[in-house]
Amino acid sequence: MRKKLLFVVGLILLLTVASSLPAAEATTINVMVLSGTTGLSLVKMVEEKPVLAPGVTFNYTILTSPDQMSAKIITGEADIAAVPTNLAAILYNRGIPIQLAAITNWGVMYIVGRDAAVTSWPELKGREIGITGKGSTPDLLFRYYLSANGLDPEKDLQIRYYPSPAELAQLVIAGKVALATLPEPWVTEALSRNPELNVLLDYQAEWSRLEKQKESYPQSALVVKTALATANPALVRTFLQAAGAANDWVVEHPAEAGHLAEKHLSISAAAATEAIPRCNLRLVPAFRVQSEIDRYLEKLYAFEPQSIGGKIPDAGFYLSE
């Protein structure tokens, strides 16, 4: 009887001590996603918010501009972020503690117009073409392709710059701009609203041809806060595996993904559904394609060093296996 009493008393004391201990803190991981095609890979995760580990909540936020995204990464609010690859390099070169974890898309740029006679880059000679953002990645790649095809961007054609793809697409649709470089989903938007328009040249195919690469250029990426990658590498790997599966789902289910894109990413369902096959979505860990990423950043650097932050990032830029 006495032994039973002592056992009960001991159990009560144990429960009392346990109840007085602080509860284990839940972990929240903030995932920031740019609207538009940069966020397409993660749109299923944004919608479903899957539980990837016990006690861990992934909080998804959609941002509408690279400047907003930069601010969130610089202040440390973003633990994981979907960004243009060159923006990741810029931030890393500024000393922001992030690492490149994966590439999510391999180029979404095309030249559209009504002139079916334009079937190769040399045939742009003597023409006028619209492009967005002087010094932007599309502009730098465009100039690289012209130079590689024997054209002087300053002398052999006229380049006109416009503030945004949305504005340029409207001018192309209205017939006020004959030729333009556009990203998806604006390519699909233009083609759907003006049946006289066609995709004339493909940035991605030209990169592969010139660089003799099977892959196109690594346009968008996932970055991870270095502190998170160091403290919990298993959780980061779990997230990347889930992101890879989500990316594959978007490719395999464009109609369903289109509806989610309209809900979360400011892309119409119809445009997203048609655009997804031209978005070259494929999630690959960055360490596996480091040479392709370095090649891309080197080309941008050659035309405009500040487009990647003034230097080629060192090996610490890449999240290891």
N, C-alpha and C positions, 0 to 999 in steps of 0.2 A: 504494500500500500504506500509505504514511504517512498519507495523508488518511483512509483507511478506519479506521486505528488511532485517529486523533484523534477521528473521529466516534463510534466505540465508547466511547472514554474519556469523551467529552462526554455521551453518552447515559447512561452509568453514573452520572456525577456528577449529572445532572439527576434521575434516578430516586432517587438517594440523598437529595438535598435534598427532593424531593417526599415521600418516605416519612417524613422527619423532621418535616414540617409537621403541626400538629394537625388532626385530621379535623373537617370541618364538623359543628357540633352539630345533632343532630336536634331538632325543635321538637315539644313536646307541648302541646296545647290541652285544657284541662279543661272539659268540658261538664257542668253540673249540672242535673238534671231532677227536678222534684217528682213523686212518685208520685200516682196519681189522674188526673183528666182534664187537669190542667195539662200533664202529660207526654205526652199522647196523640199530639200532632203529631210528636214525635221518636222514637216507639217503634220505627219501622223502622230508624232510624239507630242507636239503642241496640243493636238486635239485630245489625245487619250491620257496624257500624263501618266505613263506606266510606272508602277512601283518596281524599281530595279534593285533595291536592297532594303533590308529591315531598318526602320528608323530613319530613312533618308527620303526627303521630299525634294523633287525636282520642280522648281518654279520657273515657268516659261514666260518670257516677256518679248513682245514684238516691238521693234523699233523701226522708224521710217527713214532714217538717214544715217550715212556713215559717220557724220559728226556726232550724232547722239550715241552711236555705238562706241566711238572712240572715247567719249566722255565716261561712259559706263565702265569701260575696260581700264582707263587711266585711274579712276577712283577706286577700283577694286570691287565694284558692285557686281560685275560679271565674272562668274566662275568659269563658265564655258560660253563661247560665242561663235556664231556663224558669220564670217566676214570675208571680204575680198582678200586674196592671198597677199597682195602688195600692201594692204593696210596692216595686216599682221606683221609684215616686215618693218614697216614704218614704226609701229608701236614698239616692237622689240628693239629696234635700233635707237629708240628714245629712252631705253632703259626700263620700259614697263615689263614687269615680271610675268611674261606669258610664254607659252611654247606652242608651236604648230603641231597639232595632233593628227589631223587627217585632211585630205583633199576631198571635197564633196561634188564639185562639178568641173568639167573640163572644157569650158568655153560655151558662150551663148550668143556670139556675135555673127551677124550676117550683113551683106550688102543687098539691099532691095531696090527695085525700080521697075520701070515699064519697058526699058530698052533691052530686049532679048539679045541684041548684038553683043552685049557685054558678057562674055563667057570666060574671060581670063583677066588677070590683073593688068597686063600691059595695055589692054583695051580701055583702061580708064584715062589714058593720055588724052589731054585736051578737053576733058569733061569737068563739070562742076559737081561736087558731092558734099552733102551735109553730114556733119558728125557732131557728137556732143562732147563738150569738155576739152578744151585745148590742154594738152599735157596729160590727159587722162589715159588709162590703160588702153581703151579702144583706139584712141588717137595715136599712141605710141606704137601699138601693133600695126595699125594701118600704115604708118610711115615706114616701119620696118619692111612690110610686104611690098610697098611701092619701091623702096630702094633695092630690095632683093630682086625685083623684076625689072630693074634698069630705069626706073622713073625717079625724077627729082621732085619730091613733094612740094617744093617751093616754086618750081618753074613749069612742070609738065601738066599740071592740072590745078583747078581752083578748089580749095577746101574752105567751106563756110562752117562756122561753129554755132551751135545752138545750145540753149541752157539745159535742156533735159530731153531724154528719149520720148517722153510723152508729147512734148511740143513738136519735136521733129517728126514723129509718127503722124501727127495730125496734118502737118504740111505735106507729107508724102501722100497721104490718103487723098488730100484735096487736089493733088497734082501741082502744088506750088514748089515742090522740090522733086527733081527728076530721079536723083540717086541719093541714097543715104545709107550710112552704117547704123544698124539698130540691134539692140539685144532682144532676146525673148523676155517677156511675152509680147513686146511691141511689134516684132516681126509678124507674129500670128494675127495680132490685132489689125495691122495694116493690110495683110493679105485677105482677111475676112471681110474687110469693109471696102476694098477696091479690087475687084477681080482682074484688073489690068496689071496689077503688081505681081512680081515674081521674086523669089530668092535667086540672085544672080551670082554671088560669090560667097564662099564659106570661109570665115576666119580660121576655123578649126582645121579644115582640110588643108588650108595653105600652110599653117604651122607644121602639120605633120609632114607635108611634102618638103618644105624647106629644111626642117630640122631632122628629116629622116627618122621620125619617131612614130611608133604606133599610137601613142597617146597624143592628145592635143595639149594645149597649155593649161596648167592648173589654176583656174580662175578664182575659185572660192574654197574656203577652208574652215575647219573648226580649230579654234585656239582654246587652250586650257590655262588657267592661272597656275603658275609654277608651284605655289604653295599647296594647292589641291593635288597636283600631280605628284608632289613629293610626299605629302602626308597620307594620301589614299590612292596609290596607283591602281589597286584592284578595282576600286569604284570607277575610276576613269576608264579602265579597260571594259568594264561592264557597260558603261554608257556608250562607248564607241561601238561595241558589238550591237547594242540596241539601235544605235543610229544607222549602222550599216544595213540592218534588217529593214528599218523604216525607209531608208533610201531605195532599197530594192523594191519595196512595196509601191512606192510612188511610180517607179518605172513600169511596174507590172500592172498597175491599176490607175491609169491616167485619168479616167473619168471620175472615179471616187476621189482621187487626189485633187482633181480640179475643183470639186465642191469645197474641199477643205482649204484650198488656196484662196478661194473667194471669201471664205469665212474669216481667215486669219491673215492673209498675206497681201491683200489689196490687188489681187489678180482675178479677173472674171473667170468663172468656172469654164466657160467655153474656150477662152483664150488659153488657160492653163492646160486644159485637156489636149488641145492641139499642139501646144508649145513643148510639153514635156519630152516628146521624142527628140526634139532639137536642143534640149538643155544639157545633154551629155552628162547625166547624173551617174556618178559611180564613186562610192566612198572607199578610199584607200588610205591606210595609215601612212602618215607623212614619211616615216623613216624608210618605208619601202620604195618611195618615189623621190627621194632626196635629190638625185641627179636631175630629174625632170623639173623639180621646183627651182633648183639652183640655175638651171639653164634659162628658165622663164625670167627669173629675177635679174639675171645677167643681161638679158636682152632689154628689159625695161631700164636698167641702170645705164646701159650704153646710150640710150636716147635721152634719158632724164634721170640723173642720179637721185633726185629728191622723190621720185615716184616710189622708191622703196626705202626712203629714209637716209639716203646718202652713202650707203655702203652695202655690200653683200652680207647678210647676217652670218654670224659664225655658227659652229656646230651646236652650240647651246640652244639655238632657235628650235631645234627639232626634238620632239618628245621621243624618248627612246622606247624600245620595245618593252 
